[in-house]
Amino acid sequence: MAKATLGAGNVEITLDGEPAVLRPSLQAAQSISRQSGGISGAVRAVGQFDFDAIVAVVTLGLGVAGAEAKEIPNKVWKTGLTELVGPVSSFLTILANGGRPISTGGEEGEDPQNQ
């Protein structure tokens, strides 16, 4: 297995006009799974433009808490759900794959767990 590239599972988003990075983590995967009845529940909710689900995934993906986390709903609102559904869905797929991007070319994906 190839050596992983740091950040291989990260997903870049634009949040209220600013670049941000959703980083896969065990904590994010567990929290999202518990809140949504599984990662697939979160994927369905995001696909249905569930504002609270998108806010939760973005907040957990950014790894923010406290006052910074309280700003996320407003930033998501200003950004618009249509801009976030695609990258948030990709992030959820990466979480479901253990933090690794899904390989699309028949080659093994880079494994951020083997760092």
The 8 nearest C-alpha neighbors of each residue, nearest first, counted from 0:
[[1, 2, 107, 110, 109, 3, 113, 108],
 [2, 0, 3, 109, 110, 107, 108, 113],
 [1, 3, 113, 0, 4, 114, 109, 110],
 [4, 2, 110, 109, 111, 114, 113, 1],
 [3, 5, 7, 6, 111, 109, 2, 110],
 [4, 6, 7, 111, 3, 114, 8, 110],
 [5, 7, 9, 8, 4, 111, 22, 3],
 [6, 8, 4, 5, 9, 111, 109, 100],
 [9, 7, 99, 100, 6, 98, 23, 93],
 [8, 10, 22, 6, 21, 7, 20, 23],
 [11, 9, 21, 20, 90, 12, 8, 22],
 [12, 10, 20, 19, 21, 9, 13, 18],
 [13, 11, 19, 18, 20, 14, 10, 86],
 [12, 14, 18, 17, 16, 19, 15, 11],
 [13, 15, 17, 16, 78, 74, 18, 12],
 [14, 16, 78, 74, 17, 77, 13, 75],
 [15, 17, 14, 13, 18, 78, 77, 74],
 [18, 16, 14, 13, 15, 19, 12, 74],
 [19, 17, 13, 12, 14, 16, 20, 11],
 [20, 18, 12, 13, 11, 17, 14, 21],
 [19, 21, 11, 10, 12, 22, 61, 9],
 [20, 22, 60, 61, 10, 9, 11, 23],
 [21, 23, 9, 60, 20, 61, 24, 10],
 [24, 22, 98, 94, 60, 8, 9, 21],
 [25, 23, 27, 26, 28, 22, 98, 94],
 [24, 26, 28, 27, 29, 23, 97, 98],
 [25, 27, 29, 24, 28, 30, 59, 31],
 [28, 26, 24, 59, 30, 25, 29, 31],
 [29, 27, 25, 31, 26, 30, 94, 32],
 [30, 28, 32, 26, 27, 31, 33, 25],
 [29, 31, 33, 27, 32, 28, 26, 34],
 [32, 30, 34, 28, 33, 29, 35, 27],
 [31, 33, 37, 38, 29, 35, 30, 34],
 [34, 32, 30, 31, 35, 36, 29, 37],
 [35, 33, 31, 32, 36, 30, 37, 41],
 [36, 34, 40, 41, 32, 37, 33, 31],
 [35, 37, 40, 33, 32, 34, 38, 41],
 [38, 36, 32, 40, 39, 35, 33, 41],
 [37, 39, 32, 41, 40, 42, 31, 95],
 [38, 40, 42, 41, 37, 43, 36, 35],
 [41, 39, 43, 35, 37, 38, 42, 36],
 [40, 42, 44, 38, 35, 39, 43, 45],
 [43, 41, 39, 45, 40, 44, 46, 88],
 [44, 42, 46, 40, 41, 45, 39, 47],
 [45, 43, 41, 47, 49, 46, 42, 40],
 [44, 46, 48, 42, 47, 49, 43, 53],
 [47, 45, 43, 48, 44, 42, 84, 49],
 [46, 48, 44, 45, 49, 43, 42, 50],
 [49, 47, 45, 46, 50, 44, 80, 84],
 [50, 48, 44, 52, 45, 47, 51, 53],
 [49, 51, 53, 52, 48, 54, 80, 45],
 [52, 50, 54, 53, 49, 55, 72, 56],
 [53, 51, 55, 49, 54, 50, 45, 44],
 [52, 54, 56, 50, 55, 51, 45, 57],
 [53, 55, 51, 57, 52, 56, 72, 58],
 [56, 54, 52, 58, 53, 57, 59, 51],
 [57, 55, 53, 59, 58, 54, 60, 52],
 [56, 58, 60, 54, 55, 59, 61, 53],
 [59, 57, 55, 61, 56, 60, 63, 54],
 [58, 60, 62, 56, 27, 61, 57, 55],
 [61, 59, 21, 57, 22, 62, 58, 56],
 [60, 62, 21, 58, 59, 63, 57, 22],
 [63, 61, 59, 60, 58, 64, 22, 27],
 [62, 64, 68, 61, 58, 67, 59, 65],
 [65, 63, 68, 67, 66, 62, 69, 58],
 [64, 66, 68, 67, 69, 63, 70, 58],
 [65, 67, 69, 68, 64, 70, 63, 71],
 [66, 68, 69, 70, 65, 64, 63, 71],
 [69, 67, 64, 70, 65, 63, 71, 66],
 [68, 70, 66, 67, 71, 65, 72, 64],
 [71, 69, 68, 67, 73, 72, 74, 66],
 [70, 72, 74, 68, 73, 69, 75, 58],
 [73, 71, 75, 74, 70, 54, 76, 69],
 [72, 74, 76, 75, 71, 70, 77, 69],
 [75, 73, 71, 15, 77, 76, 72, 14],
 [74, 76, 78, 72, 73, 77, 79, 71],
 [75, 77, 73, 79, 74, 78, 72, 80],
 [78, 76, 74, 75, 79, 15, 73, 14],
 [79, 77, 15, 75, 76, 14, 74, 82],
 [80, 78, 76, 81, 77, 82, 75, 83],
 [79, 81, 83, 82, 84, 48, 78, 75],
 [80, 82, 83, 79, 84, 85, 48, 78],
 [83, 81, 80, 79, 84, 78, 85, 86],
 [82, 84, 80, 81, 85, 86, 87, 79],
 [83, 85, 87, 81, 86, 88, 80, 82],
 [86, 84, 88, 87, 83, 89, 82, 81],
 [85, 87, 89, 88, 83, 84, 90, 10],
 [88, 86, 90, 84, 89, 85, 83, 91],
 [89, 87, 91, 85, 90, 86, 84, 42],
 [90, 88, 86, 92, 87, 91, 85, 93],
 [89, 91, 87, 93, 88, 92, 10, 86],
 [92, 90, 94, 88, 93, 89, 95, 87],
 [93, 91, 95, 89, 90, 94, 96, 88],
 [92, 94, 96, 98, 90, 100, 91, 95],
 [95, 93, 98, 91, 96, 97, 92, 28],
 [94, 96, 92, 93, 97, 91, 38, 98],
 [97, 95, 93, 94, 99, 98, 92, 100],
 [96, 98, 94, 99, 95, 93, 25, 112],
 [99, 97, 94, 93, 23, 8, 96, 24],
 [100, 98, 8, 93, 97, 96, 110, 111],
 [101, 99, 93, 8, 108, 102, 98, 7],
 [100, 102, 108, 103, 99, 93, 96, 92],
 [103, 101, 108, 107, 104, 100, 106, 105],
 [102, 104, 105, 101, 106, 108, 107, 100],
 [105, 103, 106, 102, 107, 108, 101, 100],
 [104, 106, 103, 102, 107, 108, 101, 109],
 [107, 105, 104, 108, 102, 103, 109, 101],
 [106, 108, 102, 109, 105, 0, 1, 104],
 [109, 107, 102, 110, 100, 101, 106, 99],
 [110, 108, 3, 111, 4, 7, 107, 99],
 [109, 111, 3, 112, 99, 113, 108, 2],
 [112, 110, 3, 113, 114, 7, 5, 99],
 [113, 111, 110, 114, 3, 98, 99, 97],
 [114, 112, 111, 110, 3, 2, 1, 109],
 [113, 112, 3, 111, 2, 5, 4, 110]]
